[in-house]
């Protein structure tokens, strides 16, 4: 596939404008319809080692890490979908998709070894489904998860937590930084330094026209947003 270069990463899919559930297959498909450069989603693992797509550690009051998948899927998403597995999500993301990279966030786990196991399991499933070319990058707040991925995959990685300099990230073989917008406003020198040493720049989660315009003016490689339709319009007005 060939990714678009429009910088737009739909945060948990393109859900807001059409009132779709976040992290649903429907929101992923809408991001693909919009031809976003990327569509982000969140991966967690159940107690019986099923990889599922959900942002929060709890789903309908159940802690995902301590719950079996069969108990979680008793509760539907707001549009009637069941809680998607990573396998189902990836299959949807590689079907009829020639424009939109998949941005896979692996959520931190309750212990380091479990986090590394999840990382290996995710990358292994991606390879089994021949979905590697569709993964734009892996992202995580857990630095050790990203370092584990760099050992087993050539796919790009981005760190989310905001506490590592571009030079530190580069030294550890991580491809980019994807920090909360305020981090860049407080440390503009990190923007300049990232460009100097080839560290990819992404930011989350920018939603206002002012914030989106600031990131465009600073020529970020990617912009993660809950307003992909707005950002697409802004980008094409500048062309």
Secondary structure as UniProt FT lines:
FT   STRAND          8..10
FT   TURN            11..12
FT   TURN            16..19
FT   TURN            22..23
FT   HELIX           25..33
FT   TURN            34..35
FT   STRAND          38..45
FT   TURN            47..48
FT   STRAND          51..53
FT   STRAND          58..59
FT   TURN            60..61
FT   STRAND          62..63
FT   HELIX           64..66
FT   HELIX           69..72
FT   TURN            73..74
FT   TURN            78..79
FT   HELIX           86..94
FT   TURN            95..96
FT   STRAND          101..106
FT   HELIX           112..128
FT   TURN            129..130
FT   HELIX           132..134
FT   STRAND          135..140
FT   HELIX           143..152
FT   STRAND          157..159
FT   HELIX           166..171
FT   TURN            172..173
FT   STRAND          176..180
FT   HELIX           181..186
FT   HELIX           188..197
FT   STRAND          200..204
FT   HELIX           209..217
FT   TURN            218..219
FT   STRAND          223..225
FT   HELIX           228..238
//
